[in-house]
Amino acid sequence: MFMDALKMSLPADAVLGFLFYMAGAAVLFALYAFIYTRLTPYNEFALIREGNSAAAIALGGALLVSPSPCPGPSPIRSRCSTSCCGR
């Protein structure tokens, strides 16, 4: 009974689209992390292994605010009714 309700509320194409979307986000995140760690003048992972907490916080902060395809809800977009928002 639970599975029937789940199948009705989550169509397979929607779940598949969500999985592709999340896989794309994961690939872009990994690409950003790779490029970021190569462009910085320090080896963040070596510094973190040595116990440098500032390097860990800096890398975590950079990855936390990295560009992603999942920006979440925006109060500006929800109030915008012009064509610039894609509505």
Phi and psi in radians as a Rosetta constraint file:
Dihedral C 1 N 2 CA 2 C 2 CIRCULARHARMONIC -1.125 0.35
Dihedral N 2 CA 2 C 2 N 3 CIRCULARHARMONIC -0.724 0.35
Dihedral C 2 N 3 CA 3 C 3 CIRCULARHARMONIC -1.157 0.35
Dihedral N 3 CA 3 C 3 N 4 CIRCULARHARMONIC -0.612 0.35
Dihedral C 3 N 4 CA 4 C 4 CIRCULARHARMONIC -1.122 0.35
Dihedral N 4 CA 4 C 4 N 5 CIRCULARHARMONIC -0.758 0.35
Dihedral C 4 N 5 CA 5 C 5 CIRCULARHARMONIC -1.140 0.35
Dihedral N 5 CA 5 C 5 N 6 CIRCULARHARMONIC -0.664 0.35
Dihedral C 5 N 6 CA 6 C 6 CIRCULARHARMONIC -1.148 0.35
Dihedral N 6 CA 6 C 6 N 7 CIRCULARHARMONIC -0.726 0.35
Dihedral C 6 N 7 CA 7 C 7 CIRCULARHARMONIC -1.143 0.35
Dihedral N 7 CA 7 C 7 N 8 CIRCULARHARMONIC -0.588 0.35
Dihedral C 7 N 8 CA 8 C 8 CIRCULARHARMONIC -1.265 0.35
Dihedral N 8 CA 8 C 8 N 9 CIRCULARHARMONIC -0.633 0.35
Dihedral C 8 N 9 CA 9 C 9 CIRCULARHARMONIC -1.510 0.35
Dihedral N 9 CA 9 C 9 N 10 CIRCULARHARMONIC -0.369 0.35
Dihedral C 9 N 10 CA 10 C 10 CIRCULARHARMONIC -2.158 0.35
Dihedral N 10 CA 10 C 10 N 11 CIRCULARHARMONIC 1.604 0.35
Dihedral C 10 N 11 CA 11 C 11 CIRCULARHARMONIC -1.109 0.35
Dihedral N 11 CA 11 C 11 N 12 CIRCULARHARMONIC 2.594 0.35
Dihedral C 11 N 12 CA 12 C 12 CIRCULARHARMONIC -1.066 0.35
Dihedral N 12 CA 12 C 12 N 13 CIRCULARHARMONIC -0.665 0.35
Dihedral C 12 N 13 CA 13 C 13 CIRCULARHARMONIC -1.202 0.35
Dihedral N 13 CA 13 C 13 N 14 CIRCULARHARMONIC -0.556 0.35
Dihedral C 13 N 14 CA 14 C 14 CIRCULARHARMONIC -1.215 0.35
Dihedral N 14 CA 14 C 14 N 15 CIRCULARHARMONIC -0.721 0.35
Dihedral C 14 N 15 CA 15 C 15 CIRCULARHARMONIC -1.146 0.35
Dihedral N 15 CA 15 C 15 N 16 CIRCULARHARMONIC -0.730 0.35
Dihedral C 15 N 16 CA 16 C 16 CIRCULARHARMONIC -1.121 0.35
Dihedral N 16 CA 16 C 16 N 17 CIRCULARHARMONIC -0.727 0.35
Dihedral C 16 N 17 CA 17 C 17 CIRCULARHARMONIC -1.089 0.35
Dihedral N 17 CA 17 C 17 N 18 CIRCULARHARMONIC -0.720 0.35
Dihedral C 17 N 18 CA 18 C 18 CIRCULARHARMONIC -1.100 0.35
Dihedral N 18 CA 18 C 18 N 19 CIRCULARHARMONIC -0.747 0.35
Dihedral C 18 N 19 CA 19 C 19 CIRCULARHARMONIC -1.127 0.35
Dihedral N 19 CA 19 C 19 N 20 CIRCULARHARMONIC -0.714 0.35
Dihedral C 19 N 20 CA 20 C 20 CIRCULARHARMONIC -1.119 0.35
Dihedral N 20 CA 20 C 20 N 21 CIRCULARHARMONIC -0.707 0.35
Dihedral C 20 N 21 CA 21 C 21 CIRCULARHARMONIC -1.092 0.35
Dihedral N 21 CA 21 C 21 N 22 CIRCULARHARMONIC -0.803 0.35
Dihedral C 21 N 22 CA 22 C 22 CIRCULARHARMONIC -1.203 0.35
Dihedral N 22 CA 22 C 22 N 23 CIRCULARHARMONIC -0.629 0.35
Dihedral C 22 N 23 CA 23 C 23 CIRCULARHARMONIC -1.129 0.35
Dihedral N 23 CA 23 C 23 N 24 CIRCULARHARMONIC -0.713 0.35
Dihedral C 23 N 24 CA 24 C 24 CIRCULARHARMONIC -1.108 0.35
Dihedral N 24 CA 24 C 24 N 25 CIRCULARHARMONIC -0.701 0.35
Dihedral C 24 N 25 CA 25 C 25 CIRCULARHARMONIC -1.123 0.35
Dihedral N 25 CA 25 C 25 N 26 CIRCULARHARMONIC -0.710 0.35
Dihedral C 25 N 26 CA 26 C 26 CIRCULARHARMONIC -1.136 0.35
Dihedral N 26 CA 26 C 26 N 27 CIRCULARHARMONIC -0.695 0.35
Dihedral C 26 N 27 CA 27 C 27 CIRCULARHARMONIC -1.155 0.35
Dihedral N 27 CA 27 C 27 N 28 CIRCULARHARMONIC -0.769 0.35
Dihedral C 27 N 28 CA 28 C 28 CIRCULARHARMONIC -1.142 0.35
Dihedral N 28 CA 28 C 28 N 29 CIRCULARHARMONIC -0.667 0.35
Dihedral C 28 N 29 CA 29 C 29 CIRCULARHARMONIC -1.109 0.35
Dihedral N 29 CA 29 C 29 N 30 CIRCULARHARMONIC -0.790 0.35
Dihedral C 29 N 30 CA 30 C 30 CIRCULARHARMONIC -1.127 0.35
Dihedral N 30 CA 30 C 30 N 31 CIRCULARHARMONIC -0.686 0.35
Dihedral C 30 N 31 CA 31 C 31 CIRCULARHARMONIC -1.120 0.35
Dihedral N 31 CA 31 C 31 N 32 CIRCULARHARMONIC -0.752 0.35
Dihedral C 31 N 32 CA 32 C 32 CIRCULARHARMONIC -1.093 0.35
Dihedral N 32 CA 32 C 32 N 33 CIRCULARHARMONIC -0.778 0.35
Dihedral C 32 N 33 CA 33 C 33 CIRCULARHARMONIC -1.083 0.35
Dihedral N 33 CA 33 C 33 N 34 CIRCULARHARMONIC -0.734 0.35
Dihedral C 33 N 34 CA 34 C 34 CIRCULARHARMONIC -1.099 0.35
Dihedral N 34 CA 34 C 34 N 35 CIRCULARHARMONIC -0.845 0.35
Dihedral C 34 N 35 CA 35 C 35 CIRCULARHARMONIC -1.143 0.35
Dihedral N 35 CA 35 C 35 N 36 CIRCULARHARMONIC -0.730 0.35
Dihedral C 35 N 36 CA 36 C 36 CIRCULARHARMONIC -1.068 0.35
Dihedral N 36 CA 36 C 36 N 37 CIRCULARHARMONIC -0.790 0.35
Dihedral C 36 N 37 CA 37 C 37 CIRCULARHARMONIC -1.240 0.35
Dihedral N 37 CA 37 C 37 N 38 CIRCULARHARMONIC -0.403 0.35
Dihedral C 37 N 38 CA 38 C 38 CIRCULARHARMONIC -1.453 0.35
Dihedral N 38 CA 38 C 38 N 39 CIRCULARHARMONIC -0.519 0.35
Dihedral C 38 N 39 CA 39 C 39 CIRCULARHARMONIC -1.452 0.35
Dihedral N 39 CA 39 C 39 N 40 CIRCULARHARMONIC -0.439 0.35
Dihedral C 39 N 40 CA 40 C 40 CIRCULARHARMONIC -1.302 0.35
Dihedral N 40 CA 40 C 40 N 41 CIRCULARHARMONIC 2.606 0.35
Dihedral C 40 N 41 CA 41 C 41 CIRCULARHARMONIC -1.306 0.35
Dihedral N 41 CA 41 C 41 N 42 CIRCULARHARMONIC -0.162 0.35
Dihedral C 41 N 42 CA 42 C 42 CIRCULARHARMONIC -1.927 0.35
Dihedral N 42 CA 42 C 42 N 43 CIRCULARHARMONIC 2.668 0.35
Dihedral C 42 N 43 CA 43 C 43 CIRCULARHARMONIC -1.584 0.35
Dihedral N 43 CA 43 C 43 N 44 CIRCULARHARMONIC 1.643 0.35
Dihedral C 43 N 44 CA 44 C 44 CIRCULARHARMONIC -1.037 0.35
Dihedral N 44 CA 44 C 44 N 45 CIRCULARHARMONIC -0.725 0.35
Dihedral C 44 N 45 CA 45 C 45 CIRCULARHARMONIC -1.161 0.35
Dihedral N 45 CA 45 C 45 N 46 CIRCULARHARMONIC -0.637 0.35
Dihedral C 45 N 46 CA 46 C 46 CIRCULARHARMONIC -1.184 0.35
Dihedral N 46 CA 46 C 46 N 47 CIRCULARHARMONIC -0.696 0.35
Dihedral C 46 N 47 CA 47 C 47 CIRCULARHARMONIC -1.140 0.35
Dihedral N 47 CA 47 C 47 N 48 CIRCULARHARMONIC -0.676 0.35
Dihedral C 47 N 48 CA 48 C 48 CIRCULARHARMONIC -1.165 0.35
Dihedral N 48 CA 48 C 48 N 49 CIRCULARHARMONIC -0.712 0.35
Dihedral C 48 N 49 CA 49 C 49 CIRCULARHARMONIC -1.095 0.35
Dihedral N 49 CA 49 C 49 N 50 CIRCULARHARMONIC -0.522 0.35
Dihedral C 49 N 50 CA 50 C 50 CIRCULARHARMONIC -1.379 0.35
Dihedral N 50 CA 50 C 50 N 51 CIRCULARHARMONIC -0.079 0.35
Dihedral C 50 N 51 CA 51 C 51 CIRCULARHARMONIC 1.654 0.35
Dihedral N 51 CA 51 C 51 N 52 CIRCULARHARMONIC 0.285 0.35
Dihedral C 51 N 52 CA 52 C 52 CIRCULARHARMONIC -1.395 0.35
Dihedral N 52 CA 52 C 52 N 53 CIRCULARHARMONIC 1.775 0.35
Dihedral C 52 N 53 CA 53 C 53 CIRCULARHARMONIC -1.246 0.35
Dihedral N 53 CA 53 C 53 N 54 CIRCULARHARMONIC -0.479 0.35
Dihedral C 53 N 54 CA 54 C 54 CIRCULARHARMONIC -1.129 0.35
Dihedral N 54 CA 54 C 54 N 55 CIRCULARHARMONIC -0.665 0.35
Dihedral C 54 N 55 CA 55 C 55 CIRCULARHARMONIC -1.158 0.35
Dihedral N 55 CA 55 C 55 N 56 CIRCULARHARMONIC -0.669 0.35
Dihedral C 55 N 56 CA 56 C 56 CIRCULARHARMONIC -1.151 0.35
Dihedral N 56 CA 56 C 56 N 57 CIRCULARHARMONIC -0.717 0.35
Dihedral C 56 N 57 CA 57 C 57 CIRCULARHARMONIC -1.184 0.35
Dihedral N 57 CA 57 C 57 N 58 CIRCULARHARMONIC -0.716 0.35
Dihedral C 57 N 58 CA 58 C 58 CIRCULARHARMONIC -1.134 0.35
Dihedral N 58 CA 58 C 58 N 59 CIRCULARHARMONIC -0.769 0.35
Dihedral C 58 N 59 CA 59 C 59 CIRCULARHARMONIC -1.171 0.35
Dihedral N 59 CA 59 C 59 N 60 CIRCULARHARMONIC -0.745 0.35
Dihedral C 59 N 60 CA 60 C 60 CIRCULARHARMONIC -1.084 0.35
Dihedral N 60 CA 60 C 60 N 61 CIRCULARHARMONIC -0.712 0.35
Dihedral C 60 N 61 CA 61 C 61 CIRCULARHARMONIC -1.157 0.35
Dihedral N 61 CA 61 C 61 N 62 CIRCULARHARMONIC -0.693 0.35
Dihedral C 61 N 62 CA 62 C 62 CIRCULARHARMONIC -1.143 0.35
Dihedral N 62 CA 62 C 62 N 63 CIRCULARHARMONIC -0.679 0.35
Dihedral C 62 N 63 CA 63 C 63 CIRCULARHARMONIC -1.321 0.35
Dihedral N 63 CA 63 C 63 N 64 CIRCULARHARMONIC -0.514 0.35
Dihedral C 63 N 64 CA 64 C 64 CIRCULARHARMONIC -1.186 0.35
Dihedral N 64 CA 64 C 64 N 65 CIRCULARHARMONIC -0.657 0.35
Dihedral C 64 N 65 CA 65 C 65 CIRCULARHARMONIC -1.744 0.35
Dihedral N 65 CA 65 C 65 N 66 CIRCULARHARMONIC 0.280 0.35
Dihedral C 65 N 66 CA 66 C 66 CIRCULARHARMONIC -1.142 0.35
Dihedral N 66 CA 66 C 66 N 67 CIRCULARHARMONIC 2.666 0.35
Dihedral C 66 N 67 CA 67 C 67 CIRCULARHARMONIC -1.146 0.35
Dihedral N 67 CA 67 C 67 N 68 CIRCULARHARMONIC 2.376 0.35
Dihedral C 67 N 68 CA 68 C 68 CIRCULARHARMONIC -2.435 0.35
Dihedral N 68 CA 68 C 68 N 69 CIRCULARHARMONIC 2.749 0.35
Dihedral C 68 N 69 CA 69 C 69 CIRCULARHARMONIC -1.380 0.35
Dihedral N 69 CA 69 C 69 N 70 CIRCULARHARMONIC 0.088 0.35
Dihedral C 69 N 70 CA 70 C 70 CIRCULARHARMONIC -2.103 0.35
Dihedral N 70 CA 70 C 70 N 71 CIRCULARHARMONIC 1.336 0.35
Dihedral C 70 N 71 CA 71 C 71 CIRCULARHARMONIC -1.299 0.35
Dihedral N 71 CA 71 C 71 N 72 CIRCULARHARMONIC -0.292 0.35
Dihedral C 71 N 72 CA 72 C 72 CIRCULARHARMONIC 1.439 0.35
Dihedral N 72 CA 72 C 72 N 73 CIRCULARHARMONIC 3.126 0.35
Dihedral C 72 N 73 CA 73 C 73 CIRCULARHARMONIC -1.223 0.35
Dihedral N 73 CA 73 C 73 N 74 CIRCULARHARMONIC 2.437 0.35
Dihedral C 73 N 74 CA 74 C 74 CIRCULARHARMONIC -2.085 0.35
Dihedral N 74 CA 74 C 74 N 75 CIRCULARHARMONIC 2.219 0.35
Dihedral C 74 N 75 CA 75 C 75 CIRCULARHARMONIC -1.120 0.35
Dihedral N 75 CA 75 C 75 N 76 CIRCULARHARMONIC -0.467 0.35
Dihedral C 75 N 76 CA 76 C 76 CIRCULARHARMONIC -1.250 0.35
Dihedral N 76 CA 76 C 76 N 77 CIRCULARHARMONIC -0.767 0.35
Dihedral C 76 N 77 CA 77 C 77 CIRCULARHARMONIC -1.160 0.35
Dihedral N 77 CA 77 C 77 N 78 CIRCULARHARMONIC -0.622 0.35
Dihedral C 77 N 78 CA 78 C 78 CIRCULARHARMONIC -1.218 0.35
Dihedral N 78 CA 78 C 78 N 79 CIRCULARHARMONIC -0.440 0.35
Dihedral C 78 N 79 CA 79 C 79 CIRCULARHARMONIC -1.626 0.35
Dihedral N 79 CA 79 C 79 N 80 CIRCULARHARMONIC -0.217 0.35
Dihedral C 79 N 80 CA 80 C 80 CIRCULARHARMONIC -1.376 0.35
Dihedral N 80 CA 80 C 80 N 81 CIRCULARHARMONIC 2.277 0.35
Dihedral C 80 N 81 CA 81 C 81 CIRCULARHARMONIC -2.079 0.35
Dihedral N 81 CA 81 C 81 N 82 CIRCULARHARMONIC 0.204 0.35
Dihedral C 81 N 82 CA 82 C 82 CIRCULARHARMONIC -1.578 0.35
Dihedral N 82 CA 82 C 82 N 83 CIRCULARHARMONIC 3.026 0.35
Dihedral C 82 N 83 CA 83 C 83 CIRCULARHARMONIC -1.299 0.35
Dihedral N 83 CA 83 C 83 N 84 CIRCULARHARMONIC -0.201 0.35
Dihedral C 83 N 84 CA 84 C 84 CIRCULARHARMONIC -1.221 0.35
Dihedral N 84 CA 84 C 84 N 85 CIRCULARHARMONIC -0.337 0.35
Dihedral C 84 N 85 CA 85 C 85 CIRCULARHARMONIC -1.636 0.35
Dihedral N 85 CA 85 C 85 N 86 CIRCULARHARMONIC 0.002 0.35
Dihedral C 85 N 86 CA 86 C 86 CIRCULARHARMONIC 1.492 0.35
Dihedral N 86 CA 86 C 86 N 87 CIRCULARHARMONIC 0.308 0.35
